[in-house]
Amino acid sequence: MWIALTIFALGLAYVIVTYNSLVSLRNRAKNAWSDIDVQLKRRHDLIPNLVAVVQGYASHEKTVFDDVARLRARAMGLQSSSQREDVENEIAAAIKTIFAIAENYPELKADKNFRQLQSQLAEIEDHIQYARRYYNAVVRDLNNKCEMFPSGLVASLAGFGRLPYFQAENDARGPVRVEMNGGDSGEIRIA
């Protein structure tokens, strides 16, 4: 009888410890996503200023500015992490395009406000990458626990599931190519 009671107590202790570690990982993942969200909002707050500064020098690049404003508004309205990830990758590519446009305007590159915004955005991008790496590490740990035996049994009984990774699209990983269309029209397209 003592052996059965000891085995039961050890099994119960394992279930409790595993459940608590799953809860801890889920909460860390939520917190890590919140950290990403804070940095994305900081980036969103800088976008109108960046567009205003660049527009003062390159007003004929209206298509790009409209795209950035549209993407920013769309991203701010999304709650789903997978949908938000796609839009945020598009925003990152659009910001790269704005900086590529700035290369054609030496006066803009020398502008104090532009340089300050560029520096702030670079810092925010670094923070986003750090937060993304941390989030993905926590998600990896949670997903491993949900898939491995015997912790996977506890996870499925307790209703824990896999979480998605937050990764850059293949296009966002590489350099941005800017194509000028229509000669003097000034229309550009992210390729």
Secondary structure, 3 states (H helix, E strand, C coil): CHHHHHHHHHHHHHHHHHHHHHHHHHHHHHHHHHHHHHHHHHHHHHHHHHHHHHHHHCCCCHHHHHHHHHHHHHHHHCCCHHHHHHHHHHHHHHHHHHHHHHCCCHHHHHCHHHHHHHHHHHHHHHHHHHHHHHHHHHHHHHHHHHHCCCHHHHHHHHCCCCCCCCCCCHHHHCCCCEEEECHHHCEEEEC
